[in-house]
Amino acid sequence: MSTFFQILGALGVFLFGMKVMSEGIQKAAGQRMRTVMSTMTKNRFYAILTGLFVTSLIQSSSATTVMVVSFVNAQLLTLVEAVGVIFGANLGTTLTFWIISVFGFKFSLSSIALPIIGLGLPLLFIKRGKLNEWGEVVIGFGLLFLGLMFLKDSVPDIRNHPEVLEFVKDYTGHGMFSLLLFIGIGIVLTIVVQSSSVAGAITITLAYKGWIDYHSAAAIVLGENIGTTITANVAAFGGSVAAKRAARAHTVFNVIGVLWMLAIFYPFADMINRLVPGDAANPAHVAINLAVFHSLFNLLNIVVLVGFVPQLVRFVTKLVPDEPKSGKAIRLEYFSTPLTMTGELNLAEAERAVSRMAELTTEMFHGFVEVFENPKANVKHKIAELKAYEETSDQMAHDITSYLILCSTDKLSPASAPRVASLIRIAAELEEICDGCYRLVLQVERKIRKERDFSEESQRKVSEFAAQVAAFMKFFQRHLTGELSDAAMDAAYRMEHEIDVNRKKLRRDSVKRMQENNQVKIEMIFLDLISEIETIGNHALNIFQALRR
């Protein structure tokens, strides 16, 4: 029992080290990785390199694939692009095997783990720039080695437990049955620990200690490739159809790879044993053999299937059919992994959702203008559609705010934390604009119902004023992403000032007409319209101020 808890504690240190290292890298390079994920995946080969790069950095294929599912759900990636990233993620996760096999069993971990942690410790207390975040990366790396050292020391040597060899022999040497059994063990192990990297560390350690032979360990590695797909499927459970397809594509890709490998498993494993120096039957050399097996298998799987990406996409499209359109808002789901928080990388989805909400507000405002300028047309259907937009905006604002709060509960970099606050404020301002558009639509509906017509001049002035505000809305839409320059901020202040000046002039003109013509009711509608339109301009300026902060 003592040995069991020692192994569990060693795994805890290993997992914590991987978590700290992954989250530190996300905070230090999250913005760049988000940019890479959303801009460098248009070609399937670039997508593979992107998946390889991101996974090699954050050391978690599960985190990468969950992020891919999130990006597909946010329509930042197409399914074809997502499949390419998943291919690369499978290859990127093999880097952990190389780190473990080269450093974990070739060097004295006690001589490098603590010095690495000591190197990173001073950086934690430096609050300037990104040194603090890179300090987390270095300490996480050291903890990873420390956990591996504890794991290696905790697993008893097989020489002290010869009875285990007899037990293992009962399940090896039975051809396909043995392969399927150990593949199943790999699947279950990865599902339990929720990380193929951790499952790989356990497998390599067991093989190094002589508890399992080379072929059994290699079969477990194949199972880990299937088990690691579960995380993305769980994340996609509440997501869009496209997100579910991306997760299924990951599973199908890995399962196909394991199936064709079963046909050539023993010749393939033996070929690697001949190519790699040192006999895999010797526990001292088994780690490097498993690293080569894992990498070469995933590389060949990519080579075999990269030409069939369109067919794979068509297959998962049939596997996950389209859902009937309900007309409801696209729901924003927060995806993260149990072991690695991905709030830093998930900010891209929140930014995309805010952009979609901005598009909705613009569409709603243009819809109001269309109804206002065509009072004689049959606009009942359009008015009903615009009213439905208001409910959609409320749902989107709720989803975005909840999502951003969840992002902020994950550890964010000092640069990203203000961005979250800014996006929450922008979502609230966009909701206010939609509410304003809704009130404008109600005013126009009442005007049409009571058959109160504006003069040609009043109609034209409201349209011109609305066009002025529409231009301001289009201006803030262009600046929702990226840095806001001083010139853009100054332009925003000028536009809002011009809107305010124009509103005062229109108000004076309306009061004058009221005194001259005694058309109080129609002028009250006019005043309500220009006041509401000007309020939308104020909210647009608030958005610029939120972006500035």
C-alpha positions as CSV (number, residue, x, y, z in Angstrom):
1,M,0.0,0.0,0.0
2,S,2.9,2.3,0.8
3,T,4.4,1.7,-2.7
4,F,1.0,2.5,-4.3
5,F,0.8,5.9,-2.6
6,Q,4.4,6.7,-3.4
7,I,3.7,6.0,-7.1
8,L,0.5,8.1,-6.8
9,G,2.5,11.0,-5.2
10,A,5.2,10.8,-7.9
11,L,2.5,11.0,-10.6
12,G,1.0,14.0,-8.8
13,V,4.3,15.8,-8.9
14,F,4.8,14.9,-12.6
15,L,1.3,16.1,-13.5
16,F,1.6,19.3,-11.5
17,G,4.9,20.0,-13.2
18,M,3.4,19.5,-16.6
19,K,0.4,21.7,-15.7
20,V,2.6,24.5,-14.4
21,M,4.9,24.3,-17.4
22,S,2.0,24.2,-19.9
23,E,0.1,27.1,-18.3
24,G,3.3,29.2,-18.0
25,I,4.0,28.8,-21.8
26,Q,0.3,29.7,-22.5
27,K,0.7,32.9,-20.5
28,A,4.1,33.7,-22.0
29,A,3.2,33.0,-25.6
30,G,-0.6,32.7,-25.6
31,Q,-1.3,35.6,-28.0
32,R,1.2,34.3,-30.5
33,M,-0.2,30.8,-30.3
34,R,-3.7,32.2,-30.8
35,T,-2.5,34.1,-33.9
36,V,-0.7,31.0,-35.2
37,M,-3.8,28.8,-34.7
38,S,-6.1,31.2,-36.5
39,T,-3.9,32.4,-39.4
40,M,-1.4,29.6,-40.2
41,T,-3.7,26.7,-40.9
42,K,-5.1,27.5,-44.4
43,N,-2.9,24.8,-46.0
44,R,-3.2,21.3,-44.5
45,F,0.6,21.0,-44.3
46,Y,0.9,24.3,-42.5
47,A,-1.9,23.1,-40.2
48,I,0.1,20.0,-39.4
49,L,3.2,22.1,-38.6
50,T,0.9,24.4,-36.5
51,G,-0.4,21.4,-34.5
52,L,3.2,20.1,-34.1
53,F,4.5,23.5,-32.9
54,V,1.7,24.3,-30.4
55,T,1.7,20.8,-28.9
56,S,5.5,20.7,-28.6
57,L,5.3,23.9,-26.7
58,I,2.4,23.2,-24.3
59,Q,3.3,19.5,-24.0
60,S,-0.3,18.3,-24.2
61,S,-2.1,17.0,-27.3
62,S,-5.3,16.9,-25.2
63,A,-5.0,20.7,-24.6
64,T,-4.3,21.3,-28.3
65,T,-7.2,19.2,-29.6
66,V,-9.6,20.7,-27.0
67,M,-8.4,24.1,-28.3
68,V,-9.0,23.0,-31.9
69,V,-12.6,21.9,-31.0
70,S,-13.1,25.3,-29.3
71,F,-11.8,27.1,-32.4
72,V,-14.0,25.0,-34.8
73,N,-16.9,25.8,-32.5
74,A,-16.1,29.5,-32.8
75,Q,-15.8,29.2,-36.6
76,L,-12.1,30.3,-36.4
77,L,-11.1,27.0,-38.1
78,T,-12.8,24.9,-40.7
79,L,-13.0,21.2,-40.2
80,V,-10.3,20.6,-42.9
81,E,-7.9,23.0,-41.1
82,A,-8.8,21.4,-37.7
83,V,-7.9,17.9,-39.0
84,G,-4.5,19.1,-40.1
85,V,-3.8,20.6,-36.7
86,I,-4.9,17.3,-35.0
87,F,-2.5,15.4,-37.2
88,G,0.4,17.7,-36.1
89,A,-0.7,17.4,-32.4
90,N,-0.4,13.7,-32.5
91,L,3.2,14.0,-33.7
92,G,3.9,16.9,-31.3
93,T,3.0,14.9,-28.2
94,T,5.7,12.4,-29.0
95,L,8.2,15.0,-27.8
96,T,7.3,14.1,-24.2
97,F,8.5,10.5,-24.9
98,W,11.8,11.8,-26.1
99,I,12.3,14.1,-23.1
100,I,11.5,11.1,-20.8
101,S,13.6,8.6,-22.6
102,V,16.6,10.8,-23.2
103,F,16.7,12.7,-19.9
104,G,14.7,10.5,-17.6
105,F,16.7,7.4,-17.9
106,K,20.1,8.5,-19.2
107,F,20.9,11.1,-16.5
108,S,20.7,11.4,-12.8
109,L,17.5,13.3,-12.4
110,S,18.3,14.4,-8.9
111,S,21.3,16.3,-10.3
112,I,19.2,18.3,-12.8
113,A,15.6,18.6,-11.4
114,L,16.4,20.7,-8.3
115,P,18.9,23.0,-10.0
116,I,16.3,23.7,-12.7
117,I,13.7,24.5,-10.1
118,G,16.3,26.7,-8.4
119,L,16.9,28.5,-11.6
120,G,13.3,29.3,-12.1
121,L,12.5,30.4,-8.5
122,P,14.1,33.9,-8.7
123,L,12.1,34.6,-11.9
124,L,8.8,34.0,-10.1
125,F,9.5,37.1,-8.0
126,I,10.2,39.4,-11.0
127,K,7.0,41.1,-11.8
128,R,8.3,42.9,-14.9
129,G,7.8,41.7,-18.4
130,K,7.4,38.0,-19.1
131,L,10.2,36.7,-16.8
132,N,7.6,35.7,-14.2
133,E,5.8,33.6,-16.7
134,W,9.0,32.0,-18.0
135,G,9.9,31.3,-14.4
136,E,6.7,29.2,-14.2
137,V,7.8,27.3,-17.3
138,V,11.3,26.5,-15.9
139,I,9.9,25.4,-12.5
140,G,7.3,23.3,-14.2
141,F,10.0,21.6,-16.3
142,G,12.0,20.9,-13.1
143,L,8.9,19.5,-11.3
144,L,8.3,17.3,-14.3
145,F,11.8,15.8,-13.9
146,L,11.4,15.6,-10.2
147,G,8.1,13.7,-10.5
148,L,9.7,11.3,-13.1
149,M,12.6,10.7,-10.6
150,F,10.1,9.9,-7.8
151,L,8.2,7.6,-10.2
152,K,11.3,5.8,-11.3
153,D,12.3,5.3,-7.7
154,S,8.8,4.3,-6.5
155,V,8.2,1.5,-9.0
156,P,10.0,-1.6,-7.5
157,D,12.6,-3.4,-9.6
158,I,11.3,-6.6,-11.2
159,R,14.2,-8.5,-9.7
160,N,12.6,-8.1,-6.3
161,H,9.3,-9.4,-7.6
162,P,10.0,-12.3,-10.0
163,E,6.4,-13.6,-9.6
164,V,5.2,-10.7,-11.8
165,L,7.1,-12.1,-14.8
166,E,5.1,-15.2,-14.5
167,F,1.9,-13.2,-14.3
168,V,2.7,-11.1,-17.4
169,K,3.8,-14.2,-19.4
170,D,0.2,-15.5,-19.1
171,Y,-0.9,-12.6,-21.2
172,T,1.9,-12.2,-23.7
173,G,2.8,-14.3,-26.7
174,H,-0.8,-14.9,-27.7
175,G,-0.7,-13.0,-30.9
176,M,-3.6,-10.7,-31.6
177,F,-5.2,-11.4,-28.3
178,S,-2.2,-10.0,-26.4
179,L,-2.0,-7.0,-28.6
180,L,-5.7,-6.1,-28.2
181,L,-5.4,-6.6,-24.4
182,F,-2.5,-4.3,-24.0
183,I,-4.0,-1.7,-26.4
184,G,-7.1,-1.8,-24.1
185,I,-4.9,-1.2,-21.1
186,G,-3.4,1.8,-22.9
187,I,-6.8,3.2,-23.6
188,V,-8.1,2.8,-20.0
189,L,-4.8,4.1,-18.5
190,T,-5.0,7.3,-20.7
191,I,-8.7,7.9,-19.9
192,V,-8.0,7.5,-16.1
193,V,-5.0,9.9,-16.0
194,Q,-6.5,12.2,-18.8
195,S,-3.1,12.6,-20.4
196,S,-1.2,10.5,-23.0
197,S,2.0,12.1,-21.8
198,V,1.5,10.9,-18.2
199,A,0.3,7.5,-19.5
200,G,3.5,7.3,-21.6
201,A,5.7,8.2,-18.6
202,I,4.0,5.3,-16.7
203,T,4.5,2.9,-19.6
204,I,8.1,3.7,-20.1
205,T,8.8,3.5,-16.4
206,L,7.2,0.0,-16.2
207,A,9.1,-1.2,-19.2
208,Y,12.4,0.3,-17.8
209,K,11.8,-1.5,-14.5
210,G,11.1,-4.8,-16.4
211,W,7.5,-5.2,-15.4
212,I,6.4,-5.3,-19.1
213,D,8.3,-6.2,-22.2
214,Y,9.0,-4.0,-25.3
215,H,6.2,-5.4,-27.4
216,S,3.6,-5.1,-24.6
217,A,4.7,-1.5,-23.9
218,A,4.5,-0.6,-27.6
219,A,0.9,-2.0,-27.7
220,I,0.0,0.1,-24.7
221,V,1.4,3.1,-26.5
222,L,-0.9,2.4,-29.4
223,G,-3.8,2.3,-26.9
224,E,-2.8,5.6,-25.5
225,N,-3.1,7.2,-28.9
226,I,-6.8,6.2,-28.9
227,G,-7.4,7.0,-25.2
228,T,-6.1,10.6,-25.7
229,T,-9.1,11.3,-28.1
230,I,-11.6,11.0,-25.3
231,T,-10.8,14.4,-23.8
232,A,-11.7,16.2,-27.1
233,N,-14.9,14.2,-27.5
234,V,-16.0,15.1,-23.9
235,A,-15.2,18.8,-24.6
236,A,-17.2,18.7,-27.8
237,F,-20.2,17.1,-26.2
238,G,-22.1,20.3,-25.7
239,G,-20.6,22.1,-28.7
240,S,-21.7,22.7,-32.2
241,V,-21.9,20.1,-34.9
242,A,-18.6,21.2,-36.4
243,A,-16.9,20.8,-33.0
244,K,-18.3,17.3,-32.6
245,R,-17.0,16.5,-36.1
246,A,-13.5,17.8,-35.2
247,A,-13.4,15.5,-32.1
248,R,-14.7,12.5,-34.1
249,A,-12.1,13.2,-36.8
250,H,-9.4,12.9,-34.1
251,T,-10.8,9.6,-32.9
252,V,-11.2,8.2,-36.5
253,F,-7.7,9.2,-37.4
254,N,-6.1,7.5,-34.4
255,V,-8.2,4.4,-34.7
256,I,-7.4,4.0,-38.4
257,G,-3.7,4.3,-37.5
258,V,-3.9,1.7,-34.8
259,L,-5.8,-0.7,-37.1
260,W,-3.2,-0.6,-39.9
261,M,-0.4,-0.9,-37.4
262,L,-1.9,-4.1,-36.0
263,A,-1.4,-5.7,-39.4
264,I,2.4,-5.0,-39.3
265,F,2.9,-4.6,-35.5
266,Y,5.6,-7.2,-34.9
267,P,7.7,-6.6,-38.0
268,F,7.5,-2.8,-37.4
269,A,8.5,-3.0,-33.8
270,D,11.3,-5.4,-34.6
271,M,12.5,-3.2,-37.4
272,I,12.8,-0.3,-34.9
273,N,14.7,-2.6,-32.5
274,R,17.2,-3.3,-35.2
275,L,17.6,0.4,-36.2
276,V,17.9,1.8,-32.7
277,P,21.2,1.0,-30.9
278,G,20.7,-1.3,-28.0
279,D,18.4,-4.3,-27.7
280,A,14.9,-3.4,-26.6
281,A,14.8,-6.6,-24.6
282,N,17.3,-4.9,-22.3
283,P,15.3,-2.6,-19.9
284,A,18.1,0.0,-20.1
285,H,17.4,0.5,-23.8
286,V,13.7,0.0,-24.0
287,A,12.8,3.7,-23.4
288,I,14.5,5.1,-26.5
289,N,13.0,2.2,-28.6
290,L,9.5,3.2,-27.4
291,A,10.2,6.9,-28.2
292,V,11.2,6.0,-31.7
293,F,8.2,3.6,-32.1
294,H,5.8,6.3,-30.9
295,S,7.2,9.0,-33.2
296,L,7.6,6.9,-36.3
297,F,4.1,5.4,-35.9
298,N,2.5,8.9,-35.7
299,L,4.7,10.2,-38.6
300,L,3.8,7.3,-40.8
301,N,0.1,7.6,-39.9
302,I,0.2,11.3,-41.1
303,V,2.0,10.3,-44.3
304,V,-0.6,7.6,-45.0
305,L,-3.7,9.6,-44.2
306,V,-2.7,13.2,-45.2
307,G,-3.9,12.6,-48.7
308,F,-7.3,11.4,-47.5
309,V,-8.3,14.5,-45.4
310,P,-11.3,15.4,-47.7
311,Q,-12.5,11.8,-47.4
312,L,-12.0,11.8,-43.7
313,V,-14.0,15.1,-43.4
314,R,-16.8,13.6,-45.5
315,F,-16.9,10.5,-43.3
316,V,-17.2,12.4,-40.0
317,T,-19.8,14.7,-41.7
318,K,-21.9,11.6,-42.3
319,L,-21.1,10.3,-38.8
320,V,-22.3,13.6,-37.2
321,P,-25.2,14.9,-39.4
322,D,-26.4,18.5,-39.4
323,E,-28.9,19.4,-36.7
324,P,-32.1,21.1,-37.8
325,K,-31.8,24.9,-37.7
326,S,-33.6,26.3,-34.7
327,G,-33.0,30.0,-35.3
328,K,-31.5,30.4,-31.9
329,A,-28.3,32.1,-31.0
330,I,-25.1,30.2,-31.5
331,R,-24.2,29.0,-28.0
332,L,-20.7,29.7,-26.7
333,E,-19.3,26.7,-24.8
334,Y,-16.2,26.9,-22.6
335,F,-13.8,24.1,-23.2
336,S,-10.8,23.2,-21.1
337,T,-8.9,20.1,-20.0
338,P,-9.1,18.7,-16.5
339,L,-5.3,18.8,-16.1
340,T,-4.3,21.9,-18.2
341,M,-6.3,25.1,-18.0
342,T,-6.6,26.7,-21.5
343,G,-8.2,30.0,-20.7
344,E,-5.3,31.9,-22.3
345,L,-5.8,30.1,-25.6
346,N,-9.6,30.1,-25.4
347,L,-9.6,33.9,-25.5
348,A,-9.6,33.7,-29.3
349,E,-13.1,32.2,-29.2
350,A,-14.4,34.9,-26.9
351,E,-13.0,37.6,-29.2
352,R,-14.7,35.9,-32.2
353,A,-18.0,35.7,-30.3
354,V,-17.8,39.4,-29.5
355,S,-17.1,40.2,-33.2
356,R,-20.2,38.1,-34.1
357,M,-22.3,40.0,-31.6
358,A,-21.0,43.3,-33.1
359,E,-22.1,42.0,-36.5
360,L,-25.6,41.3,-35.0
361,T,-25.9,44.8,-33.6
362,T,-25.0,46.3,-37.0
363,E,-27.4,44.1,-38.8
364,M,-30.2,45.0,-36.3
365,F,-29.5,48.8,-36.7
366,H,-29.6,48.5,-40.5
367,G,-32.8,46.5,-40.1
368,F,-34.3,49.4,-38.2
369,V,-33.3,51.9,-40.9
370,E,-34.8,49.6,-43.6
371,V,-38.1,49.5,-41.7
372,F,-38.1,53.3,-41.0
373,E,-37.4,54.2,-44.6
374,N,-40.1,51.9,-46.0
375,P,-43.2,52.6,-43.8
376,K,-45.6,51.8,-46.6
377,A,-44.1,48.3,-47.3
378,N,-45.2,45.2,-45.6
379,V,-42.6,45.1,-42.8
380,K,-44.4,42.9,-40.2
381,H,-42.0,39.9,-40.9
382,K,-39.0,42.2,-40.7
383,I,-40.1,43.7,-37.4
384,A,-40.7,40.2,-35.9
385,E,-37.2,39.2,-37.1
386,L,-35.6,42.3,-35.5
387,K,-37.4,41.6,-32.2
388,A,-36.0,38.1,-32.2
389,Y,-32.5,39.6,-32.6
390,E,-32.9,41.3,-29.3
391,E,-33.4,37.9,-27.5
392,T,-30.5,36.5,-29.4
393,S,-28.3,39.4,-28.3
394,D,-29.3,38.8,-24.6
395,Q,-28.3,35.2,-24.9
396,M,-25.0,36.0,-26.6
397,A,-24.1,38.6,-24.0
398,H,-24.9,36.1,-21.2
399,D,-22.8,33.4,-22.9
400,I,-19.9,35.7,-23.6
401,T,-19.8,37.1,-20.1
402,S,-20.0,33.6,-18.5
403,Y,-17.3,32.3,-20.9
404,L,-15.0,35.2,-20.1
405,I,-15.4,34.7,-16.3
406,L,-14.5,31.0,-16.8
407,C,-11.5,32.1,-18.8
408,S,-10.4,34.4,-16.0
409,T,-10.7,31.6,-13.4
410,D,-7.9,29.9,-15.5
411,K,-4.6,31.6,-14.9
412,L,-4.1,34.4,-17.4
413,S,-1.1,36.5,-18.2
414,P,-1.0,40.1,-17.0
415,A,-1.5,41.2,-20.6
416,S,-4.6,39.1,-21.1
417,A,-6.4,39.8,-17.8
418,P,-7.3,43.4,-18.8
419,R,-8.4,42.1,-22.2
420,V,-11.0,39.9,-20.5
421,A,-12.3,42.9,-18.5
422,S,-12.4,44.9,-21.8
423,L,-14.4,42.2,-23.6
424,I,-16.9,41.9,-20.8
425,R,-17.5,45.6,-20.9
426,I,-17.8,45.5,-24.8
427,A,-20.3,42.7,-24.6
428,A,-22.4,44.7,-22.2
429,E,-22.2,47.8,-24.4
430,L,-23.2,45.7,-27.5
431,E,-26.2,44.4,-25.6
432,E,-27.2,48.0,-24.8
433,I,-27.0,48.9,-28.5
434,C,-29.2,45.9,-29.4
435,D,-31.7,47.1,-26.7
436,G,-31.6,50.5,-28.2
437,C,-32.3,49.1,-31.7
438,Y,-35.2,47.1,-30.2
439,R,-36.7,50.3,-28.8
440,L,-36.2,52.1,-32.1
441,V,-38.1,49.2,-33.9
442,L,-40.9,49.5,-31.4
443,Q,-41.1,53.3,-32.0
444,V,-41.3,52.7,-35.8
445,E,-43.9,50.0,-35.3
446,R,-46.0,52.3,-33.2
447,K,-45.6,55.1,-35.8
448,I,-46.8,52.8,-38.6
449,R,-49.6,51.4,-36.6
450,K,-50.9,54.9,-35.7
451,E,-50.3,56.0,-39.3
452,R,-48.3,59.0,-38.3
453,D,-46.1,60.1,-41.2
454,F,-43.1,62.3,-41.1
455,S,-42.6,65.1,-43.5
456,E,-40.2,64.4,-46.3
457,E,-37.6,66.6,-44.6
458,S,-37.9,64.9,-41.2
459,Q,-37.7,61.5,-42.8
460,R,-34.5,62.5,-44.6
461,K,-32.9,64.0,-41.5
462,V,-33.5,60.9,-39.4
463,S,-32.1,58.7,-42.1
464,E,-29.0,60.9,-42.4
465,F,-28.5,60.9,-38.6
466,A,-28.9,57.1,-38.6
467,A,-26.3,56.8,-41.4
468,Q,-23.9,58.9,-39.3
469,V,-24.3,56.5,-36.3
470,A,-24.1,53.5,-38.6
471,A,-20.7,54.7,-39.9
472,F,-19.5,55.0,-36.2
473,M,-20.7,51.4,-35.6
474,K,-18.8,50.2,-38.6
475,F,-15.8,52.1,-37.4
476,F,-15.7,50.3,-34.0
477,Q,-16.3,47.0,-35.7
478,R,-13.0,47.4,-37.6
479,H,-11.1,48.0,-34.4
480,L,-12.5,45.2,-32.2
481,T,-9.4,43.2,-32.7
482,G,-5.8,44.4,-32.6
483,E,-4.2,47.4,-31.0
484,L,-6.2,50.7,-30.9
485,S,-4.1,53.6,-32.1
486,D,-4.2,57.1,-30.8
487,A,-5.4,58.3,-34.2
488,A,-8.4,55.9,-34.1
489,M,-9.3,57.0,-30.5
490,D,-9.2,60.6,-31.5
491,A,-11.3,59.9,-34.6
492,A,-13.9,58.1,-32.3
493,Y,-14.1,61.2,-30.0
494,R,-14.6,63.4,-33.1
495,M,-17.4,61.2,-34.5
496,E,-19.2,61.0,-31.2
497,H,-18.9,64.8,-30.8
498,E,-20.3,65.4,-34.3
499,I,-23.2,63.0,-33.5
500,D,-23.9,64.9,-30.3
501,V,-23.8,68.3,-32.1
502,N,-26.1,67.0,-34.8
503,R,-28.6,65.6,-32.2
504,K,-28.8,69.0,-30.5
505,K,-29.5,70.7,-33.8
506,L,-32.2,68.2,-34.8
507,R,-33.8,68.6,-31.4
508,R,-33.9,72.4,-31.8
509,D,-35.4,72.1,-35.3
510,S,-38.1,69.7,-33.9
511,V,-39.0,72.0,-31.0
512,K,-39.3,74.8,-33.5
513,R,-41.6,72.8,-35.8
514,M,-43.7,71.8,-32.8
515,Q,-44.2,75.5,-32.0
516,E,-45.0,76.4,-35.6
517,N,-47.2,73.5,-36.6
518,N,-48.5,72.2,-33.3
519,Q,-47.7,68.6,-34.5
520,V,-46.8,67.4,-31.0
521,K,-47.3,63.7,-31.3
522,I,-45.3,63.2,-34.5
523,E,-42.5,65.4,-33.2
524,M,-42.4,63.5,-29.9
525,I,-41.7,60.3,-32.0
526,F,-39.0,62.2,-33.9
527,L,-37.4,63.3,-30.7
528,D,-37.5,59.8,-29.2
529,L,-35.9,58.4,-32.4
530,I,-33.0,60.8,-32.5
531,S,-32.4,60.5,-28.8
532,E,-32.2,56.7,-29.0
533,I,-30.0,56.9,-32.1
534,E,-27.6,59.3,-30.3
535,T,-27.5,57.0,-27.2
536,I,-26.3,54.2,-29.5
537,G,-23.5,56.5,-30.6
538,N,-22.6,57.0,-26.9
539,H,-22.4,53.2,-26.4
540,A,-20.2,53.0,-29.5
541,L,-17.8,55.5,-27.8
542,N,-17.9,53.4,-24.6
543,I,-16.7,50.5,-26.7
544,F,-13.7,52.5,-27.9
545,Q,-12.9,53.5,-24.3
546,A,-13.1,49.8,-23.2
547,L,-10.7,48.9,-26.1
548,R,-8.4,51.6,-25.0
549,R,-8.2,50.3,-21.5
